[in-house]
Amino acid sequence: MKKQTFRARKGATFIEYALLAGLVAIVVATAAVIFGDDIKNLFSSSADQTKTVTEEVKKVDLTGGFQNNNNNPQPTN
């Protein structure tokens, strides 16, 4: 009798987890439909801003102002 009860409980637990997984899938799908365009616009905006920053960084000249003078010699290895 105990084995049968344990098996019935094990089966019930599986069904509970399956129902929970199905509910989560429905919630995720609904959220994707409702907020899909907003999320797409958010990532597109972030990508555009990243592209703009990258282009601006590429324009910067980082070689100026770092000349070595004899008063302050660089350490040697």
Number of C-alpha atoms within 10 A of each C-alpha: 5 7 8 9 10 11 11 12 12 12 11 12 12 12 12 12 11 12 12 12 12 12 12 12 12 12 12 12 13 12 11 13 10 11 11 13 11 11 12 11 11 12 12 12 12 12 12 12 12 12 12 11 11 11 11 10 11 9 8 8 7 9 7 6 6 7 7 9 8 7 6 7 8 9 5 4 3
